[in-house]
């Protein structure tokens, strides 16, 4: 159990934690939430370095291995899979020692430990994690230096997951992921066997992965059972009760104070008045319920404009005369709320830039309404802000003809009161800079908001405020986001950007999750098929080529397929027995290799031969397991096909 007991911690005299306590049981998954800058990441640092505490203690079981998301992206000429494999330092050290070790007993110990940590399966496990985070087989062999910072941060996350620590500290793990990789990570976290403490502003991720919430508030850690939605509901109820209790207490204090004021001067009532003074002194004030008024978005109402706002006929768009997207036939109306789906690199941002006129069409016809005004929120747009001026001065530069009162009013709609409006941009938090960007892009009351990853720097309250603002906005919205909750709460249409095309996706986010699952399964089957020798066409392929008019032949083919079920079942059983046989052989080999007597001979050729045999046997076992899975899938599909034919 991770135990946090009455900790205190200050930064430059400012208290971050005071008498804060919490516990996390082994194997539990806990979400750590709170507003930006409240101390969530600081708590991770304190768990890793308890000596930094100003008071209290943090106890981590001595045998627990602790892993935390890296703030530095790996680089260099090593391949991605090599970087991930190297993260398991014990495995790497054992393999290096094995190459030069001459002591029989130590060699046996090394091999026994490599077997315990399943070292032979490590390359396959590393490849699986990298694939889930968006790197195909070819990409995994490329050097880290070939990738941008965001992609290399994915490699850092893959390396952390590969080490499988007992306590996994995840700080905003979806920040550098697209929606597809974020959905994969969600499944990974749910199945993770260890203990997880997760900082995230993605309420969907918290709802589907954790069973407890730790809320950082008022220098304390408050524990709630259940997912994020339940935490929010319970906390809201507590705040309502607190507000009522405070009102009741204030009324009681006023009544007591009135008695004291009225009767303090009268000798007959002096004793009662004095007792009530002491009663007031003993009465612990109930704190007022604080609300975060900074989490505010109010988009101005655009002028009326008839639909369609934008139409595309066979449009192509790309860079340097190389099209990324082709044959775009899309229409955008004034009431559309559209989310773009698709893995990174497929062209979502390219399509957004086309709509924002950042890119021109290479081919085809793109038409826009003449009076159309567009608000474009880009991923790296914050880099263009002048950090040495205030938010108000930024707005004056962009709108020199507008009076200051109007600009202040507009900034107030995004949480900037008089003080924050006159604070230098360099001193604003990431969330405040994001809200300033929303104020900037909406200054002209645009008819369309184009939002490319708008929630990267917003906390949960900020994201929910954005959801409410978008739902209240009268214009059209096109967004790219890795936050499924934002998409589900604001978009009513989905466009899938994939394979050089962008087309409407028929379904909701749950359908898209199923689509991704099916797509990954099909890709895995294709890889398996590529590894096998080419086979003759199956009966089902022959059946698929028959003429639809030849009903008699179809019925005969269906009957043959029913007869084929028996041998398919036998094939499944045969493959299963092969897996069992090879597993037994591998266990025997591992037992031999763990015997120190094997290494006592001067001639080490026998040990080397057995190690080589174990490697070959492991490959055969992996192929047998794959064949078993494929045989089982073929049998199940044949059963379904037989039922449909009947």
VOGU-3710 file (C-alpha; in Angstrom, 3 decimals, decimal comma):
1> xxxxxxxxxx> 0,000/0,000/0,000  1,160/3,538/-0,818  0,666/5,527/2,384  0,708/9,349/2,522  0,601/10,524/6,134  0,052/14,149/7,220  2,496/15,565/4,680  3,472/19,224/4,476  5,341/20,881/1,632  6,072/24,501/0,710
11> xxxxxxxxxx> 7,532/26,175/-2,356  9,201/29,545/-1,683  7,102/29,929/1,448  3,836/29,119/-0,335  2,126/26,024/1,116  1,258/23,301/-1,387  0,269/20,585/1,098  -0,592/20,866/4,784  -1,538/17,835/6,912  -2,521/15,934/3,740
21> xxxxxxxxxx> -3,130/12,184/4,014  -4,243/9,403/1,666  -3,671/5,738/0,930  -3,643/3,728/-2,294  -4,103/-0,037/-2,052  -2,035/-2,416/-4,167  -3,603/-3,122/-7,552  -5,984/-0,165/-7,365  -6,300/2,467/-10,088  -6,742/5,984/-8,707
31> xxxxxxxxxx> -7,315/9,282/-10,498  -5,534/12,354/-9,095  -7,509/15,500/-9,960  -7,559/19,183/-9,109  -7,228/22,553/-10,777  -4,088/23,591/-12,667  -1,148/24,456/-10,411  -2,725/22,890/-7,307  0,124/20,386/-6,713  -0,716/17,150/-8,550
41> xxxxxxxxxx> 2,634/16,801/-10,337  4,362/17,970/-7,155  2,838/15,007/-5,315  4,430/12,666/-7,874  7,828/14,254/-7,209  7,331/13,806/-3,480  6,417/10,134/-3,899  9,673/9,640/-5,789  11,674/11,792/-3,317  10,043/11,756/0,161
51> xxxxxxxxxx> 13,136/13,475/1,614  11,866/16,734/0,070  8,919/16,839/2,488  8,711/19,595/5,096  6,655/17,317/7,330  4,875/13,975/7,452  5,934/10,906/5,508  5,256/8,930/2,349  5,683/5,162/2,558  6,183/3,070/-0,603
61> xxxxxxxxxx> 6,617/-0,696/-0,039  10,356/-1,490/-0,387  9,830/-4,140/-3,065  7,703/-1,903/-5,271  9,274/-0,641/-8,480  8,000/2,876/-9,227  7,755/4,325/-12,739  6,715/7,835/-13,776  6,058/9,480/-17,132  9,194/11,135/-18,461
71> xxxxxxxxxx> 9,419/14,856/-19,123  12,251/14,313/-21,617  11,915/12,811/-25,076  14,475/10,127/-26,028  16,692/10,749/-29,050  19,734/9,382/-30,829  20,389/6,791/-33,535  18,848/3,814/-31,681  15,697/2,292/-33,148  12,415/2,799/-31,319
81> xxxxxxxxxx> 12,154/-0,851/-30,328  15,758/-0,787/-29,039  14,984/2,237/-26,855  11,961/0,497/-25,394  13,829/-2,764/-24,757  16,681/-0,874/-23,075  14,204/0,589/-20,582  14,124/-2,782/-18,812  17,539/-2,282/-17,210  17,525/-5,642/-15,440
91> xxxxxxxxxx> 16,944/-7,546/-18,685  19,576/-5,511/-20,528  22,118/-6,054/-17,743  21,446/-9,805/-17,586  21,820/-10,204/-21,349  25,081/-8,251/-21,298  26,398/-10,322/-18,388  25,330/-13,558/-20,072  27,577/-12,865/-23,081  30,770/-12,764/-20,999
101> xxxxxxxxxx> 29,960/-14,928/-17,983  32,220/-18,000/-17,523  30,863/-19,222/-14,175  28,424/-22,154/-14,559  26,392/-21,414/-11,432  26,039/-17,716/-12,312  25,030/-18,591/-15,889  22,309/-20,852/-14,512  21,111/-18,028/-12,228  21,099/-15,564/-15,130
111> xxxxxxxxxx> 19,104/-17,880/-17,327  16,659/-18,675/-14,527  16,071/-14,961/-13,963  15,653/-14,287/-17,692  13,025/-17,015/-17,736  11,279/-15,525/-14,676  10,969/-12,103/-16,311  9,921/-13,670/-19,641  12,865/-12,083/-21,444  12,343/-14,107/-24,628
121> xxxxxxxxxx> 8,903/-12,504/-25,133  10,201/-8,959/-24,497  10,731/-7,958/-28,174  7,187/-9,016/-29,073  5,764/-7,158/-26,055  7,737/-4,000/-26,899  6,512/-4,145/-30,500  2,922/-4,574/-29,317  3,092/-1,492/-27,076  4,688/0,622/-29,816
131> xxxxxxxxxx> 2,037/-0,530/-32,291  -0,701/0,474/-29,862  0,808/3,952/-29,595  0,825/4,412/-33,372  4,144/2,965/-34,645  3,881/0,292/-37,319  6,494/-2,428/-37,832  8,601/-0,323/-40,191  8,464/2,756/-37,952  9,673/0,737/-34,956
141> xxxxxxxxxx> 12,987/0,055/-36,720  13,689/3,712/-37,506  15,982/5,788/-35,254  14,455/8,016/-32,579  16,124/11,065/-34,108  13,844/10,750/-37,164  10,796/11,806/-35,143  9,480/15,073/-33,742  9,257/15,768/-30,019  5,623/14,690/-29,709
151> xxxxxxxxxx> 6,269/11,317/-31,336  9,398/10,763/-29,248  7,343/11,407/-26,108  5,206/8,477/-27,234  8,366/6,353/-27,277  9,109/7,491/-23,715  5,613/6,404/-22,690  6,088/3,053/-24,444  9,352/2,515/-22,564  7,633/3,234/-19,249
161> xxxxxxxxxx> 4,743/0,845/-19,959  7,203/-1,838/-21,083  8,962/-1,861/-17,682  5,654/-2,713/-15,950  6,426/-1,055/-12,583  4,457/-2,043/-9,482  3,407/1,603/-9,037  2,775/3,471/-12,271  2,589/7,275/-11,997  0,993/8,656/-15,161
171> xxxxxxxxxx> 0,988/12,451/-15,577  -1,275/13,467/-18,477  -0,285/10,394/-20,561  -2,619/11,286/-23,456  -1,104/14,747/-24,057  0,938/13,638/-27,091  -1,478/10,979/-28,345  -4,099/11,093/-31,028  -7,566/9,710/-30,340  -6,702/6,254/-31,656
181> xxxxxxxxxx> -3,628/5,862/-29,430  -5,539/7,328/-26,464  -8,247/4,688/-26,863  -5,568/1,964/-26,956  -3,954/3,366/-23,799  -7,337/3,352/-22,082  -7,647/-0,393/-22,698  -4,056/-0,943/-21,535  -4,645/0,896/-18,248  -7,828/-1,042/-17,574
191> xxxxxxxxxx> -5,969/-4,369/-17,914  -2,779/-3,268/-16,119  -2,039/-5,638/-13,214  -0,198/-3,124/-11,008  -1,124/-0,001/-9,051  -1,779/3,212/-10,998  -2,000/6,838/-9,907  -3,274/8,821/-12,892  -3,275/12,588/-13,433  -5,578/13,429/-16,314
201> xxxxxxxxxx> -7,941/16,137/-17,504  -9,746/13,627/-19,723  -12,911/12,797/-17,801  -13,730/9,964/-20,214  -10,395/8,300/-19,443  -10,997/8,740/-15,709  -14,541/7,401/-15,991  -13,488/4,226/-17,783  -10,209/3,350/-16,034  -10,169/4,304/-12,337
211> xxxxxxxxxx> -12,227/3,171/-9,366  -11,177/5,908/-6,934  -10,481/9,637/-7,075  -8,024/11,686/-5,013  -8,966/15,368/-5,146  -6,303/17,960/-4,312  -8,070/20,928/-2,713  -7,322/23,406/0,096  -3,853/21,841/0,662  -5,432/18,442/1,426
221> xxxxxxxxxx> -6,101/15,133/-0,332  -9,760/14,093/-0,294  -10,648/10,529/-1,313  -13,805/9,555/-3,223  -14,952/6,100/-4,280  -15,974/5,548/-7,891  -15,089/7,160/-11,203  -14,933/10,854/-12,073  -18,644/11,355/-12,709  -19,486/9,896/-9,297
231> xxxxxxxxxx> -16,806/12,052/-7,653  -18,226/15,163/-9,280  -21,757/14,291/-8,168  -20,752/13,525/-4,571  -18,572/16,629/-4,365  -21,399/18,785/-5,707  -23,706/17,367/-3,039  -21,090/18,036/-0,338  -20,660/21,594/-1,541  -24,426/22,131/-1,437
241> xxxxxxxxxx> -24,562/20,806/2,140  -21,578/22,975/3,066  -23,257/26,052/1,607  -26,459/25,346/3,575  -24,497/24,725/6,772  -22,635/27,985/6,276  -25,878/29,924/5,747  -27,338/28,363/8,879  -24,204/29,170/10,879  -24,123/32,779/9,673
251> xxxxxxxxxx> -27,766/33,203/10,687  -26,982/31,752/14,129  -23,962/34,044/14,532  -26,097/37,069/13,649  -28,711/36,018/16,220  -26,093/35,558/18,948  -24,349/38,816/18,045  -27,673/40,658/18,224  -28,261/39,277/21,744  -24,789/40,354/22,851
261> xxxxxxxxxx> -25,204/43,856/21,427  -28,626/44,248/23,025  -27,965/42,953/26,536  -24,222/43,408/27,203  -24,840/46,726/29,002  -27,604/45,340/31,269  -26,378/43,965/34,561  -29,121/41,336/34,696  -28,130/39,932/31,310  -24,365/40,496/31,438
271> xxxxxxxxxx> -23,536/36,897/32,372  -25,691/35,494/29,531  -24,155/37,982/27,107  -20,634/36,969/28,153  -21,423/33,264/27,697  -22,601/33,963/24,172  -19,358/35,816/23,407  -17,485/32,635/24,367  -19,941/30,637/22,243  -19,056/32,761/19,205
281> xxxxxxxxxx> -15,345/32,302/19,883  -15,731/28,512/20,026  -17,829/28,384/16,833  -15,515/27,178/13,998  -16,387/29,190/10,865  -17,524/27,088/7,916  -15,577/28,031/4,805  -17,444/29,515/1,895  -17,837/27,260/-1,130  -15,360/28,498/-3,705
291> xxxxxxxxxx> -16,241/28,413/-7,390  -13,669/28,765/-10,158  -14,991/31,705/-12,141  -11,927/31,634/-14,411  -13,183/28,560/-16,284  -15,267/30,689/-18,600  -15,878/30,749/-22,349  -18,460/32,958/-24,041  -18,263/32,943/-27,828  -19,906/35,971/-29,487
301> xxxxxxxxxx> -22,953/35,357/-31,667  -22,113/35,548/-35,399  -24,213/37,356/-38,004  -26,730/35,223/-39,842  -25,331/33,549/-42,962  -27,213/31,153/-45,233  -25,963/27,618/-45,859  -23,847/26,133/-47,225  -20,860/27,937/-45,777  -18,315/25,780/-47,625
311> xxxxxxxxxx> -18,628/23,175/-50,393  -15,936/20,959/-51,912  -16,129/19,094/-55,225  -13,285/16,644/-55,966  -10,837/18,827/-54,034  -7,213/17,796/-53,481  -4,936/19,421/-50,901  -1,386/18,869/-49,656  2,118/20,300/-49,502  4,842/20,967/-52,086
321> xxxxxxxxxx> 2,690/19,720/-54,973  2,137/16,421/-53,141  -1,534/15,856/-52,274  -2,331/14,467/-48,828  -6,099/14,308/-49,357  -7,920/13,708/-52,647  -11,468/13,669/-54,001  -12,940/15,665/-51,127  -16,687/16,013/-51,667  -17,911/17,655/-48,487
331> xxxxxxxxxx> -20,340/20,340/-47,394  -20,335/22,470/-44,256  -23,559/24,149/-43,098  -24,084/26,856/-40,495  -25,430/24,475/-37,852  -22,880/21,666/-38,324  -20,917/20,247/-35,374  -18,288/17,965/-36,895  -15,393/16,038/-35,337  -12,561/14,732/-37,508
341> xxxxxxxxxx> -11,417/11,184/-36,731  -8,301/9,350/-37,894  -4,780/8,579/-36,715  -2,080/11,275/-36,674  -0,509/11,779/-40,079  -3,661/10,972/-42,044  -4,471/14,613/-42,783  -6,858/15,945/-40,123  -4,843/19,126/-39,544  -4,377/19,458/-43,317
351> xxxxxxxxxx> -8,161/19,485/-43,776  -8,551/22,053/-40,978  -5,949/24,284/-42,659  -7,817/23,995/-45,957  -11,030/25,173/-44,268  -9,084/28,000/-42,606  -7,539/29,073/-45,973  -4,072/28,318/-44,573  -3,765/25,952/-47,554  -5,180/26,252/-51,054
361> xxxxxxxxxx> -6,856/23,501/-53,025  -4,521/21,848/-55,559  -7,377/20,505/-57,604  -11,160/20,548/-57,724  -13,566/23,303/-56,713  -13,845/24,800/-53,226  -16,500/27,467/-52,690  -17,015/29,658/-49,624  -19,622/32,220/-48,682  -18,255/35,702/-49,450
371> xxxxxxxxxx> -19,007/37,083/-45,970  -17,702/34,024/-44,146  -15,572/34,698/-41,045  -13,487/31,882/-39,578  -11,939/31,431/-36,129  -8,971/29,038/-36,260  -7,400/27,546/-33,110  -4,131/25,818/-34,080  -2,111/23,422/-31,915  0,989/25,635/-31,792
381> xxxxxxxxxx> -0,697/29,017/-32,177  0,337/29,984/-28,654  3,941/30,263/-29,851  2,951/33,420/-31,749  1,836/35,278/-28,600  4,107/38,083/-27,397  5,014/37,056/-23,865  6,171/40,562/-22,926  2,788/42,276/-23,322  -0,516/41,879/-21,482
391> xxxxxxxxxx> -3,669/40,147/-22,720  -5,322/43,544/-23,105  -2,406/44,893/-25,159  -2,577/41,783/-27,369  -6,245/42,499/-28,111  -5,499/46,193/-28,797  -2,896/45,178/-31,397  -5,416/42,952/-33,153  -8,363/45,346/-32,832  -6,884/48,895/-32,890
401> xxxxxxxxxx> -10,251/50,495/-33,740  -12,161/48,986/-30,824  -12,547/50,919/-27,590  -10,859/49,503/-24,487  -14,179/48,858/-22,723  -15,287/46,532/-25,530  -11,984/44,635/-25,472  -12,138/44,221/-21,685  -15,696/42,938/-21,953  -14,641/40,393/-24,580
411> xxxxxxxxxx> -11,703/39,204/-22,431  -14,015/38,897/-19,425  -16,032/36,364/-21,419  -12,950/34,115/-21,295  -12,186/34,502/-17,586  -9,924/37,584/-17,668  -10,887/40,026/-14,942  -9,250/43,463/-14,682  -6,140/42,065/-12,976  -5,536/39,099/-15,308
421> xxxxxxxxxx> -6,198/41,257/-18,389  -3,244/43,438/-17,361  -0,924/40,539/-16,491  1,923/39,847/-18,912  1,202/36,833/-21,113  4,495/35,215/-20,083  3,181/35,024/-16,516  -0,084/33,296/-17,471  -0,603/29,571/-16,972  -1,021/27,209/-19,910
431> xxxxxxxxxx> -4,788/27,163/-19,416  -4,960/30,974/-19,301  -2,951/31,231/-22,519  -5,371/28,796/-24,159  -8,332/30,920/-23,045  -6,592/34,018/-24,419  -6,235/32,255/-27,778  -9,969/31,532/-27,771  -10,589/35,217/-27,124  -8,256/36,131/-30,003
441> xxxxxxxxxx> -9,791/33,807/-32,607  -13,367/34,793/-31,721  -12,863/38,565/-31,634  -14,726/39,064/-34,948  -17,674/36,779/-34,065  -16,752/34,063/-36,618  -19,331/31,884/-38,381  -17,100/28,802/-38,016  -14,788/27,709/-35,231  -11,989/25,402/-36,420
451> xxxxxxxxxx> -10,418/23,812/-33,356  -7,277/21,672/-33,621  -6,637/20,008/-30,218  -8,224/22,837/-28,211  -8,096/21,122/-24,787  -4,358/20,360/-24,460  -3,789/22,910/-21,680  -7,245/22,980/-20,073  -8,107/21,290/-16,795  -11,347/19,343/-16,369
461> xxxxxxxxxx> -13,358/22,407/-15,306  -11,985/24,324/-18,289  -12,891/21,492/-20,656  -16,420/21,310/-19,299  -16,772/25,090/-19,641  -15,623/24,757/-23,273  -18,238/22,037/-23,881  -20,979/24,310/-22,545  -19,738/27,277/-24,585  -19,584/25,286/-27,842
471> xxxxxxxxxx> -23,083/23,947/-27,266  -24,322/27,508/-26,725  -22,458/28,873/-29,766  -24,645/29,661/-32,799  -22,059/29,007/-35,507  -20,558/25,864/-37,040  -17,799/23,865/-35,339  -15,142/21,568/-36,811  -12,787/20,044/-34,261  -9,882/17,642/-33,917
481> xxxxxxxxxx> -9,405/16,264/-30,422  -8,018/13,280/-28,535  -10,656/13,889/-25,837  -13,579/11,504/-26,541  -15,782/13,323/-24,009  -15,435/16,620/-25,891  -16,373/14,901/-29,152  -19,317/13,019/-27,663  -20,625/16,130/-25,890  -20,348/18,611/-28,788
491> xxxxxxxxxx> -20,244/16,856/-32,189  -23,283/15,451/-33,966  -21,436/14,366/-37,123  -18,146/12,515/-37,605  -15,808/12,651/-40,610  -13,200/9,908/-40,939  -9,876/11,026/-42,440  -8,108/7,900/-43,638  -6,296/6,601/-46,699  -6,104/9,986/-48,431
501> xxxxxxxxxx> -9,857/10,587/-48,168  -12,240/12,362/-45,784  -15,740/10,933/-45,660  -18,699/10,970/-43,267  -18,529/8,187/-40,662  -21,855/6,503/-40,056  -22,027/6,008/-36,292  -21,055/7,462/-32,920  -17,898/7,226/-30,821  -18,807/3,771/-29,552
511> xxxxxxxxxx> -19,126/2,606/-33,157  -15,735/4,176/-33,872  -14,158/2,262/-30,980  -15,537/-0,962/-32,477  -14,275/0,102/-35,902  -10,752/0,563/-34,534  -10,861/-2,818/-32,801  -11,906/-4,516/-36,035  -9,274/-2,614/-38,010  -6,472/-3,683/-35,657
521> xxxxxxxxxx> -7,654/-7,288/-35,777  -7,707/-7,234/-39,583  -4,215/-5,731/-39,682  -2,953/-8,468/-37,356  -4,498/-11,137/-39,572  -2,902/-9,570/-42,635  0,499/-9,660/-40,932  -0,026/-13,289/-39,966  -1,016/-14,158/-43,521  2,087/-12,429/-44,873
531> xxxxxxxxxx> 4,305/-14,626/-42,688  2,716/-17,866/-43,911  3,429/-19,504/-47,287  0,817/-18,714/-49,883  -2,029/-21,225/-49,728  -4,563/-22,318/-52,256  -7,795/-20,397/-52,284  -10,242/-21,506/-49,616  -13,744/-22,754/-50,330  -15,144/-19,478/-49,012
541> xxxxxxxxxx> -13,064/-17,510/-51,524  -14,294/-19,751/-54,331  -17,847/-19,296/-53,132  -17,399/-15,523/-53,085  -16,452/-15,646/-56,761  -19,544/-17,498/-57,901  -22,280/-15,807/-59,852  -25,180/-14,643/-57,712  -27,571/-16,131/-60,298  -26,265/-19,674/-59,839
551> xxxxxxxxxx> -28,387/-20,506/-56,781  -27,946/-24,233/-57,047  -24,159/-23,919/-56,961  -24,404/-21,617/-53,955  -26,529/-24,124/-52,045  -24,081/-26,882/-52,902  -21,189/-24,704/-51,718  -23,031/-23,991/-48,456  -23,519/-27,725/-47,913  -19,827/-28,326/-48,524
561> xxxxxxxxxx> -19,023/-25,609/-46,039  -21,153/-27,328/-43,396  -19,266/-30,552/-44,017  -16,027/-28,607/-43,654  -16,787/-27,751/-40,013  -15,663/-31,155/-38,755  -12,102/-30,990/-40,135  -11,832/-27,343/-39,034  -12,641/-28,377/-35,487  -10,030/-31,122/-35,709
571> xxxxxxxxxx> -7,502/-28,538/-36,914  -8,222/-26,400/-33,854  -7,667/-29,405/-31,591  -4,459/-30,330/-33,441  -3,063/-26,808/-33,079  -3,960/-26,734/-29,393  -2,114/-30,018/-28,814  0,907/-28,665/-30,711  1,011/-25,637/-28,408  0,838/-27,890/-25,360
581> xxxxxxxxxx> 3,608/-30,141/-26,696  5,931/-27,252/-27,535  5,231/-25,589/-24,178  6,254/-28,800/-22,450  9,435/-29,039/-24,498  10,337/-25,446/-23,691  9,802/-26,083/-19,976  12,166/-29,075/-20,168  14,829/-27,046/-21,972  14,547/-24,219/-19,444
591> xxxxxxxxxx> 14,971/-26,745/-16,630  18,153/-28,100/-18,250  19,566/-24,611/-18,751  18,972/-23,765/-15,083  21,111/-26,745/-13,948  24,551/-25,450/-12,822  26,186/-28,787/-13,749  25,618/-27,919/-17,408  28,160/-25,085/-17,076  30,797/-26,970/-15,079
601> xxxxxxxxxx> 32,256/-28,631/-18,173  35,138/-26,976/-19,959  33,264/-27,323/-23,229  30,361/-24,871/-23,236  29,101/-26,000/-26,642  26,283/-28,048/-25,071  24,955/-25,024/-23,178  25,205/-22,831/-26,273  23,388/-25,459/-28,342  20,590/-25,698/-25,777
611> xxxxxxxxxx> 20,217/-21,914/-25,692  20,034/-21,840/-29,487  17,487/-24,660/-29,396  15,426/-22,726/-26,825  15,363/-19,668/-29,076  14,230/-21,737/-32,063  11,646/-23,530/-29,940  10,271/-20,209/-28,654  9,804/-19,047/-32,255  8,050/-22,315/-33,144
621> xxxxxxxxxx> 5,805/-21,966/-30,093  4,897/-18,416/-31,073  4,026/-19,581/-34,598  2,006/-22,483/-33,182  0,055/-20,159/-30,908  -0,651/-17,870/-33,871  -1,787/-20,846/-35,953  -4,055/-21,958/-33,110  -5,691/-18,520/-32,907  -6,148/-18,389/-36,672
631> xxxxxxxxxx> -7,626/-21,898/-36,772  -10,044/-20,962/-34,017  -11,088/-17,782/-35,844  -11,528/-19,717/-39,114  -13,685/-22,295/-37,346  -15,861/-19,617/-35,710  -16,265/-17,726/-38,990  -17,213/-20,959/-40,770  -19,873/-21,580/-38,124  -21,331/-18,120/-38,712
641> xxxxxx> -21,190/-18,538/-42,487  -22,944/-21,911/-42,224  -25,747/-20,405/-40,155  -26,181/-17,557/-42,628  -26,213/-19,958/-45,591  -28,876/-22,034/-43,883
//
